[in-house]
């Protein structure tokens, strides 16, 4: 598993070992993930150059799946005889949609090594002007059928103002709509001519919702810039006619229990 933290905190953990957090979504414990990409986003909003991931080996003991907010054992799983709480991916509890683990006893965790940011960060470059890209749009089955019949339409509002919201990251698109039943989700794969692209890399950017007024066709939010909770990139295309639908992608079923080794 993996734990994302700061360089200073990582050095302290190497010296003294992990300690329980006082509280959290699952109560006290050590928060980890089997997804390196998820761990690499933490601490959220912290400078990238001061982040590091600790790779660990964990004996999880007895595991309890906490698969929804306000689960009766959300913060009392250890009192009910469990050693680890597991949040399944795409269950609506974690904004990024990735899985999460909370291990009660830090002694179950063995540190293997530190992973530097340069190892785990895959750079998603800004879409180049007038290029065509494959992108994805997550929606419901009913909305997908409507889009297939009539085409995409601008959303009335959003983080970047009106437009069609897409991502080049299939994993990100597959989480939408957030908190919607998995069996009713579908992803539309599209091809987009992005036209002239403007990077919106911070909240309250002077062109955050006015980029089209300045002659841009697509607004692009870079990964890990603090604007999107998941840390994944996002695109807003002003003119739906720039988007060509390729096909629908059916959701992949999530296993009921973690596949621990």
N, C-alpha and C positions, 0 to 999 in steps of 0.2 A: 504494500500500500504506500501512499504518499501523503505528506503533510507540507503544505506551503506556509512559509513564514519569512521573517526578515533575517538578514545575515547575523545580526547581533543575537537575536532570539535563538537562532540555530546553534550558535556557539555555546549558548547557555544550556540548551538541551543536550548537546554533545557531552558537556561536563557533568550535568546532574540528572539527565534523563527526562523523559516526559513527565508532566504533571497534569492532573485533571483540571480542565477549565471549571470555573465556578458555576457556570450556567451555559445555556445554549439552547438551540431548537429541541435537542433531545435530553436536556439537563446536563449534569456534570459528566465529564469524561474527556477522552482525547479524540478529537475529530480528525478523521482520515478519509481518504478515498482511494479506490483502486484505479481511478482515472487520473493519470499524470497531468493531462491537460487541465482538468478542473483544479487540481492542487496548485498548478502553476499560476493561477489567477489570484491567489491569496498572498498577502492581505489585499483585499479589494481596494483600489484607489491608491495603493502604495507605489512609489517609484520603482519601475521595472528593474533598475540596476541594483536595488537593495533587496530583491526577492531571491529566495532560494527554496528548493524542495528537498525534504528529507525522505529518502527511500527507506522503508522499514519492512520487517517481517513480523507478522502478527498471528498469534494463536488466538483465534476469535472465541473459543469456548462455545457456549450456547448462544445462538443468535435469534433475536426477535425482529421481524420485519415491522417497521412503523410506516405504513403506506398512505397515511392521510393526516391532515392537520386535525388536532383535537382527538387523536387516537387515545383510547382509554389508558394505554401504557406509554404515552409519548415521553413522559419524564419519570416514569416509575418502573420501567422495564427491569432495572437491576434489582429492585425490591421484589420482583416476581421471579427471580432466579436466573436472569439472563446476564451474560457477560458482555455482549455486543448488541447494539441496536443498528439496524440497517434500513436506510431509506432507499427504496427502489428508484431507478431512473424514471423520469417523466410521470411522477405520481402527483405533482403539483406542490410538493413541499419545498423543493429547492428551485429558485428562479431559473438557474441554468439548465435544469432538467437532468443533471447528472446524479449518479448515486452518491451516497454518503454513509459513512460508518462512524459510530461513536463507541469507543472501547472503554469500559469502566476502569479496569485496572491497568495502569501504565506498565506494570511488570510483564504484561503479555506482549509488549512491543520491543522488538530488537532492532536497533538502528543499524542499517547497512552502509549507507553513504549519503553525501550531499550531491545534489544535481544542480549545476550552475544554470542560470537563465538561458545562456546561449545554446544549451543542449535541448531544452524543451520548448522554446518559443519558435513556432513556425511562422515566418513573416507572410502576411497576406498583403500583397502590394495594392496600392490604389489602382482601381480600374483606369486604364489609359483612355484618353479621349478618342471617341469615334471607333472604339473597338467593340466587338461582340463577345459576350460572355454567357456561359451557362449559369443560371441562377435558380433559386427555389422559393416557393411561396407556400407556407403551411396554412391550411384552412379546414373547414368542415366539409363533409361529403356533399351536403346540399349546396353550399356556396361554390364548391368546385364544379358541380354540374351546371350551375348558373353561369360561371365564368367560361366554361367550355362552350356554352350556347351564345353568350353575348360579349365575351371578352372581358378583360380587366377594366375596372373603373377606379378613378382616384378615390382614396379614402378622404373623408372630409377634414380630418385632422390627424395629428400624430406627432411624435417627437421631432420630426423634420417638416411638419406641415402637410398639406395635401400631396398626394402621390400614391404610387403603388409600392408597397414595402416588400423587398426581396433580400435574399442573402445568397452568397456563393457557397455558404456552409450548409450542406444538407442536414447535418445534425441539429443546427439551430432552427432551421425551418420546420423540422419534424416535431418541435415542441409546441408549435402553435396550432390552434388557439390555446394559450396557457390555461391550465385547470379544466380543459374540456376532456370528455371521455376519450380514451385512446382509440377505442374501436370506431369512433366517428371522425377521426382525423385523417387527412390525406395531404400529400405534398404535390404541388404542381411544378413540374420541371419546365423551365422556359429558356428561351434564347433572347438576349437583350442587346440592342445597340445602344450603348450608354450615352452617346453624344458627348457633350462637354461636361466634365465631372468636377464637382467641388467637394473637398474634404471638410467635414464638420467634425472637429476633433476635441471639442470640449462643450460642456453645458453652457448655455448663454452665449454661444458663438454669435457674433454680430450678424451672420447670415443664416442662423440655424433654421429659420422658417421663411427666409426671403431669397434663398439662393436662386430660385427660378427668375425672380425679378431682376437678377444681375446677369442673366444670360446663360445660366447653367441648366443642363437637362437632367442630371442625376446628382443627388447628394450622397456622399459616402461617409459612413462612420467607421473609422479604423478599429481594429481589434484592440482590446485592453486599454482604451482611452478613458474609461470611466463613465461613458454615456449609456452603455448597454450592460445590464447586470451580469449576463453570461460571459462578457468579455469578447464575444464574437462579433465579426463585422456585420454591417447592415447597409443596405442601399435603398434609396427612395427615388423612383423613376417618375418624372412629372407626367410624361405623355404615354398613356397605355398603348398607343400604336407602335411604340418602340419594342413592345414585348410580343414574342411569338411563342405560343404554347407548343410544347413537344409532347408531353404525356403526363399521366398521373402516376404517382408512386404510392403504393399501398403501405400502410404502417407496418412495422415489424413488431410482433408480439414480444412483450417483456416477460422474462421468466418470473415465476411467483417467488422464488427464493434465490439467494445469491449462490453462485457456483464457486464456493471456496475450495482452495486446495490445501 
